[in-house]
Amino acid sequence: MGRKKRTSKPVDTQLAAASGSSDRVHIERQPGLQKLVRPQSQSPVISLLPMTVAVPIFLTLVFATYFSRKSLIDLPDPNAVTLVHGIGDAAAEGEVLTDVYHLPEVFRLNYAAMEESFKVYIYPDGDPNTFYQTPRKLTGKYASEGYFFQNIRESRFRTLDPEQAHLFFIPISCHKMRGKGTTFENMTSIVQEYVEGLIAKYPYWNRTLGADHFFVTCHDVGVEATEGLPLLVKNSIRAVCSPSYDVGFIPHKDVALPQVLHPFTLPAGGHDAENRTILAFWAGHGNAEIRDILAREWENDAELEISNNRINRASGHLENEKRFYGTKFCICPPDSQVNRARIADSIHYGCVPVVLSVYYDLPFNDILDWRKFAVVLREEDVSDLKSI
């Protein structure tokens, strides 16, 4: 899908800032560049990205957002709430990962309330040859969607009684249909028939006109196929891995999920700051104007490692991921709508993501303060990377 032309709007440049906790990545100003200062321990935000954690954080976000609209939630007394522990393997016993949240106390309250009572009902699948069935192996650029389906089905938040449910999950996936050669038009018709069947069979959609229903699309196939269903896209909550304004993402309603390529090729972490000799790194193919400008401006710079070439599928991905270990800043320019995994890769391998787009809603943006562990710049700032 082509990039829609839009008028620019003033957005303040967001820079990763620093102080306080020794667990946090921060940046110090130096003449002409920013120096990454990183402790040897891994950043706590790394533990927030695996899809096993994405589902409960997603549910927390939707829980707070949806019920705040209805004004039905009574949050527990702050003095009675235990701190949230154990989010990811990096969290030590008793450790509270407050650095990366906008409002840590609010997150704790919402998370505690969700754990106590929140329930999700999953509608029965449609034709097993059409709708999503969890494969034995979840790998590649579509793994995020697969993990979401698997984890929510196995979640303790799931209920088999729709009368107990706060939210209703519509388990549609267009990826399998695409593999069978189904056209986008036919995919739209199939999904429409399934959703209209749910509306006719069950009373729950009509109670809120779908406001308490959600579905997930983590690749461009699903985004394009569901765009033809205004009833679904405008009314229900859409969890997407490509949440730019180009795909009709509605920030106050929809939720951004992290796009993750599973499994990661190499272990998390990497070198400490002293052994990261590359100031900034990006390698890819110029399938967008901003990528062409990035390569033209910085391909021959001695401090930045920029490569605008198609990589060898057999060895190129491994070599690029090894470079993450030696890089201070990893540049994340706008990508195709399916593959936003570069940001998750950056965090996994311990370099600071530099996101070159303000029209992209970062995962869990309402909960996580991305300024604490990333740099977010406008696309027009690409020519000034080293001076910012």
Secondary structure, DSSP 8 states (H G I E B T S, - for coil): -------------B-----S-TTS-EEEEETTEEEEE--SS--GGGGG-SHHHHHHHHHHHHHHHHHHHHT------GGG------SSTT--TT----TTBSSHHHHHHHHHHHHHH--EEE-----TTTS----S---BTTHHHHHHHHHHHH-TTEES-GGG-SEEE----SHHHHHTT--HHHHHHHHHHHHHHHHHH-SHHHHHTTTTEEEEE-SHHHHHHHTT-HHHHHHSEEEES--BGGGT--TTT-EE-----BS-SS-S----GGG--EEEEEEE---SHHHHHHHHHHTT-SSEEEEES---TTTHHHHHHHHHHTEEEEEE----TT--HHHHHHHHTT-EEEEE-SSB--TTTTTB-GGGT-EEE-GGGGGGTTT-
